[in-house]
Each structure stands twice: as C-alpha cells, then as structure tokens.
Amino acid sequence: MQASENNNDDFLFIDDSDEDEILNDGSAETWKVLIVDDDPEIHSVTQLALSDLVVLGKNLEYIHAYSGRDACQLIEEHEDIVLVLLDVVMETDDAGLNVVKHIRETLSRQDIRIVLRTGQPGYAPEESVIKDYDINDYKTKTELTRRKLVTTVYAAIRSYQQIHSVNQNRLGLEKIISATADLLELHSIHEYAEGVLSQLIKLSKSHCSVFCARGQGIIEGSDDLSLHILGQIGHSAELINQKISCFDRDSAQDRMSSCFTQKQNNYGSDFAVLYLASGGYRAVIYLEVEQELTDIQIQLIEVFLANVAIGYENVHLFQKLRNAAYRDWLTELPNRLEFVNLLDKFSQSEEPNLVAALIDINHFSDINDGLGQDLGNKLLLAVTERMKELGNNCQLARMGADVFGVIGPAESVNPDKLMSLFHRSFIAGEQLLPVTACFGLCSKSSAGSQGVNVLNQINIALNLAKKSNHANFVYYKKEMEDETLWRLGMIRQLRTDFADNRLELWYQPQLSLITGKVIGAEALLRWRTAEGKFISPAVFIPLAEYSGLIVEIGDWVINQACKQIKVLEQQKFDHVGISVNVSIPQFKRDNFVDSIIQATINHDVKPSKLELEITENILMDEPQVVIDALVKLKAEGISIALDDFGTGYSSMSYLQQLPLDRLKVDRSFITGIAEPGQSLIADTIINLGKQMNLKVIAEGIEEEEQQAHLIAQGCDEVQGFFYAKPMPADEFLTFLRNNK
C-alpha cells in the first residue's frame, strides 16, 4: 500500500543556513543528478533548493523520474548520472529499494551515489540494505533542510569523484598492464614504437602521434645523431626512418628536440611531448591531443612510460641479438638465416621477373692460406662493395666464407652482370687481386614454394657450375633436383643393402697366353638389390665414392678377396691370385697400408697372391701419397698393377717411381687391335711393359683375332668374354676345376 508523504512537506528545505561557503560561481560542466519521487512537488522544491549549487567547479543538471520503473530506465540511458535522490516508497513500499538493487546488482554500477529519502518518519530500511547496497545517506524529508540537503549532495558528489578517480586509475592501470604485455610480444623497434603510440592514443585520447629517436645503429645508413621518426599514427607512412626535419610542424620539431635535450616531459593545451629513457636508450614521443590532459591521464601516461622504457631497452637488445643471428659480422650483410627469409618472400612474390643467385669465389681458400685471413677479409669487403653496383633493387647476403647471395630483377641478376663484377681486379689492402667466381641461378618461374627449397635449388645449380668445364654459371631446372633426389635415394639404398650383405664379389678369370691356364682373377663388385635387380657398377661406384661409402666397401672387398684366396689355397689352386681395384679415398686414409697388410695376416694368405689395381686418374690426384703407400705395400710382397694404362695423363716420371708388377692394356685399345693401323697404342704399351720388365695383361678380349695379335706382340696375359665372363665365387671354382 502506498503511504502518503505529504505530511510535513511545508517544512521541507527550510533555509537554516547562515553561511554559504559551499556555493560557487556557475560552470559550463555539470553533474547529472536523478531525482526519483512520485510527488511532483518534491522535484520542484529539491531543484529549487539546489539551483545555485556548484560542486567542485560544476553545476548540477537534473533528470526526473516519478516511479521506480522510470528510474531504472533512465539510469540505463544515462551512464553519466552521478547521484540519485531516491524516494523509498512509491508505486510499492519497496520500489526505491528495487531501484537500488537494479543499480548495484543488475547494472553493476558501484560508482553512482544514492541518497534515500522518505516522508514517513517511522519507516526505515533494514540496516543490512544500507550496508550491502552502499547507500550514502538515509533521511526523512523533514530532516532535509536546505543546508543539510546541500551538504548531503556535496558529500555524495565528492565521494563519487573519489570512487570515479579510483576506478579510472584502476582501469588505466589495467590498460597499462595489458598494453605492456602486448608490447613484450613486439621485437622490431618500428613495431614497438607504433605499439607504444597506439596505447598512448588510448590513454590520452589523442588523434596523431610520432615516436622519434636517434637513427644511428637503428636505421641502416644513418651515421649521424639526428632524431629520426621510428613510428607514426595519423601521419604519412613515408615519414618512417626520416629525420624530424621532414615533419611538417615546426613547433613540434622544436618541442621534440627540446624534450630530448632537457630530458623531461612537456604538456600543453593541445600537445604532449614525452621523454623515454632506459639503459642509455632514449626516445621522444609527440602527441596531438584534443584537449588538455587531466591529472589522471598524465599520471597514467607517466606510469605507462616507466614500464615501456624498459621494454624499449629490451627491444634494442633484441635487435642486437637479431643482428647477431641474422647479420654477417664482417660485411654487415644479411647472413644465411636471413637470406632464407628473403628467399621466402622471393618464392611468394608475384613479381615474375625476379632471380635469386649464389656467387662462389674461386680459390678463395688459397688467398686466405697464402696471403692471410686479414687480407682475405679485406677481399670479401671489396667484393661486397662491388656487388652493390648491381643496384638498390637487389638484396645482398653473405652465405658463408666465400659465398654470396643476391635477389633482384633479371636485368640486374644475370650471368653477364654477375660476371662483369669480376672483370676488374679487387683492391684488398695493398694487394690488387684478380678473382673469378661461379654462379648458380634460379628464376622465379622455377623457384620452390619456400625459402629453404629455393636455397637448395640454387645450391644444386651452383655445384653443377663449379663442376662444369664449359661455363661458370648454371640456371636451375627441375630435372636437376630430380637427379639429385635420385642420387640421394640410391646412396641411401646402397648403404642399406651394403649393411644387409647384398653386395657380392664376382670374379673374371685371367689367363696366361703362353700356357692357356688360369693364373688369377679380377674381383669385380656387384650389387643385387632386395628385388633381385642388379645395379651397374658404372652407376653405384661413383655414388659410393661421392658419399664416402667407398672406404667401407673397399675394406670389405679386400677382406672378401683374402677369404677367396684362402679358399683357392685349400682347393689346391694356390697358384691363382686375386686382383682388387682401389680408389683414392682409400689411399687417403692414414691406416690404409696397415689395413691391407692386416687383412692378409687375419686370413693367413700369401701377400703376393693379392694384387692391387690402381688407375692413372688416382695417380694424378695425389701422386706422392699413392707412390708412398704402394712402396710400403710392395715391400710387404703385395703385387701392384696399373689399370687402364694409356687412358689418363700420368707423367712417365711418375710411372718410373711406381713399384709395379703389371701393366693392364685398356679394352678401348683392344677393340680394333686386329684391324690395320689400329694396334699402335696397344703394341706400344706391350713393348713398354717389356722394356720395364713388367708383365702385361690385356683386358676386353672378345675375338680370336685379337688373341692372335696379342700373342704375336708377346703379351703375357689376357682376360675378357672370349675366355669367361665375371662369375660368382662358386662358379669360379667350378671354372677352375674344368680348366686345369
């Protein structure tokens, strides 16, 4: 039931004040006060009593509601209401209390101040309501004289301001904490600068800003101490990395320079200049504000600056770490890691005319070894400067000791332009050095989808260019990678099958031309895959040498040959020796000689029954290493044969130093030996062998006429399909039994 509140209304707001020190001059800004009462007269007298009140520099603005329901709606519509003068009993006995619940619980507005009023002296809400809902005051209308009403309103608004300030500070600090956390994720100085600006704009409600610092050490090519713009919001993006003299506001330039020099913030009616410093890293920030910053905004901004200053120092340190990780220490060019990133962008670019290339300086290690590393470094710096002649539209990198990378348009990155860089000698210290290079190139149309793929493609092209005898450059093509993948796959399969004992030694008999008897056999390596397919030695032997597996396989072959020699001795064929081919990687092993000797000891065979065959190409690769090893082996009784004699370019002087037992005439000289005028080289080799007291064996005999010519020339021994093809060990034993 609604109670009447008209009693004693005549006494409401009697002026009992004898002083008006809380009243001030009028102000354009206002505090919004909601008067809630179902009696229109209460609205009038309340507004009249407070009509000339100014609280903390602001006038009061009144909003009126005549029911609890209307009050709830108005509070939702006006977020800037600061005080509610609320009648308790209106359309229901608890209408006012329901408004309180709506404010505190439903709207979660803890800042609005509430003064409860009632016209019924005996009616009072429970004490728990006053506590739980943060009620500023509770008065009967007869108690509220003008002076008391003014005092109550003044106290409530002051309380609101304090709570509002606390909330603003809390929200500002929450923003600062969140912003600082977000800024920690930014590792680029430019990103960090613009991240700081975006947060300051939120705190200060500004609309334009710039972030400036000295560009030396930050901006490539900046070698003075001028302030440069590292970030901007609301201005042109073209200002980035430019000096502040490019900023079109003279007063702003002066203010920023002054702030940087004086090391202190400067606030004006439409601007703020902020100083940022930590660990020797300094910056200045210029904000254009819509209105003068409040004390709270200034306090929050300065707290924010204290936090981001440390982040600014950290981002500089991160930049140094990034430079260490992605920059070459000598040339200051991007290094291999960064070049891969650049190749990522290259592969994803929509520009079809781009080319990526690698440049490898020829014989750079000789310069380093012969003239010293310091001069080698000076040469690399000279090459770096020369490469800049390709133009600003090219991206350069140093990939390794003597390998450079470049990405640019085809008109700049092509074989002619790249080779022209090396037409002139380079000045390195006091030296004038002529230098050449090899080039691997990959056009955008052939490039892979990722930087690492492109780098692999250019590497393939560069390696082919280095091996080429015709040109010092190669463009990558898809089939090159297919061939490389095939080679890697074959090497992987060879390793697996070797570990699974799928390699075999076959033997091709060697016969005496005088007696027609078998005097030995050449051990030939065969690879039978798990599917039973044979892989040609012409295919897998180069792969084994390329991968280094040839050393392990070579050891295995020596031991298998020694086992076979022992079997031959046990089968009463102790006059038959085994000949084994050896490669240069085996000779380069420190323990090569010892391993051969140890194999004969382990298998208890006569060293003279094991013969090692070398080729002229091996001799030319490392002549002295080979000669020294063979001399030691010969001293142990192991036989030495020179295979493919006449096909290489060995010097006769080296030939005289070799401790040889046999010369082998290559099949290429035997093929046409029975034809007129085609036997000169074979005949010469046979005659040379006689002069040097060496046995001579011809290989590749397929016709009786070839045999007849060799007999006439006095050749000692032969092997070839005319006598027998290579065969497995058990078949070789059967062949020996049938040819006693």
Secondary structure, DSSP 8 states (H G I E B T S, - for coil): ------TTGGGTT----S--TT-----SSEEEEEEE-S-HHHHHHHHHHTTT-EETTEEEEEEEESSHHHHHHHHHH-TTEEEEEEES-SSSTTHHHHHHHIIIIIS---SSEEEEEES-TT----HHHHHHTT--EEEETTT--HHHHHHHHHHHHHHHHHHHHHHHHHHHHHHHHHHHHHHTT--SHHHHHHHHHHHHHHHHTEEEEEEEEE-TTTSTT--S--EEEEEEESS-GGGTTSBGGGSS-HHHHHHHHHHHHHTS-EE-SSEEEEEEEETTEEEEEEEEESS---HHHHHHHHHHHHHHHHHHHHHHHHHHHHHHHHB-TTT-SB-HHHHHHHHHHHHH---TTEEEEEEEETTHHHHHHHH-HHHHHHHHHHHHHHHGGG-TTSEEEE-SSSEEEEEEETTTSSHHHHHHTTSS-EEETTEEE---EEEEEEEGGG--SSHHHHHHHHHHHHHHHHH-SS-SEEE--HHHHHHHHHHHHHHHHHHHHHHTT-EEEEEEEEEETTT--EEEEEEEEEEE-TTS-EE-HHHHHHHHHHHTTHHHHHHHHHHHHHHHHHHHHHTT-TT-EEEEE--HHHHTSTTHHHHHHHHHHHTT--GGGEEEEEEHHHHHHSHHHHHHHHHHHHHTT-EEEEEEETSS---HHHHHHS--SEEEE-HHHHTTTTSTT--HHHHHHHHHHHHTT-EEEEE---SHHHHHHHHHHT--EEESTTT---B-HHHHHHHHHHT-
